[in-house]
Amino acid sequence: MSTPNGPQDPYQPSGENPYGQQPPADGQQPPAYGQQPPADGQQPPAYGQQPPAYPAAPSYPSAPGYYGTSGTEQNNLGVWSLVLGLAAFVCSLGFLTGVPAIILGRKSKRAAAEGRANNGGLGSAGLIIGWIATVLSIIGIVVFGILVATVGWDELMHNSQYQYSWGS
Amino acid sequence: MTERRLPSAARLAPPVIVGVVAVLGTAVATVVDPGGTRLSLCPLLALAGVACPLCGGLRAVHALTQGDLPAALSFNALLVVTLPLLVLGWAAWVRRATSRSGPVVPTWVVWAGLAVAVVFGVLRNLPPLVPWLTPWLVG
């Protein structure tokens, strides 16, 4: 695997508040500067609400240059969330990559709400797929456990009555 | 609650968890032969008869732990070929989490990896290539 939390590293010093400003908490836009806070802290403001281009959501108006003007520095979160969600669903990895997809999807949506990413939709997709795959895999594990408990491990694994074998 | 304010221990947790899961999985795949059962545990393979890009991955890891590279390649060529890259990427991840320096995997690499996986997944299900890339689907 690789570095889902890599891209925010260049912005690490911002955690120390070099400009003395509080970063927004819990995905809420600061209501200052005449901006509307987003509905439930998840969606960035609509396109028309901001004079600059959409990716340049000025969540940190005190230091726009420092935080970068693109607003894409944490786009990795959404991409990784979607990829892991797809792997969880298509490749039957279930919760193994589904849970990371959920976590990264939440981070991605928050980053989009705070103007650090402009691909919150990918994060949402990864979040949803990750949840579906996770729930399905838990159901599958429960069903498998019931099968093992009722049929027995050796029967289940080696008796042709229960096998569908490799391939079709 | 953004990640850049997390202490280094919390930043190190994700790569460590992934590493531990990978090591445990490899250990289990070393001891247990994933191809030794008659039952495939993959729903996609069972229900659709389709091999996803990861199909044969556990068996490939098992073959590698037995030193059988040709068998590993026949189980999942893509995984075996990209395994060194995955390990490198994981090492870079750990380095980023500890020293906050070193290379970052760019977003386009993730997209490229997804594209390669999809192409591999399509190719290995094409009948002419099945004997080479997905031999257990033959017949």
Interface residues (C-beta under 8 A of the other chain):
Chain A: M1 S2 T3 P4 N5 G6 P7 Q8 D9 Y11 Q12 S14 G15 P23 A25 D26 N75 N76 V79 W80 V83 L86 A87 V90 C91 S92 L93 L96 P100 K107 R110 A111 E114 R116 G140 F144 L156 M157 H158 N159 S160 Y162 Q163 Y164 S165 W166 G167 S168
Chain B: M1 T2 E3 R4 R5 R11 P14 P15 V18 V21 G35 T37 R38 L39 S40 L41 C42 P43 L44 L45 A46 A48 G49 C52 P53 L54 C55 L86 G89 W90 A92 W93 R96 A97 R100 V104 V105 T107 V109 V110 W111 G113 L114 W136 L137 V138 G139
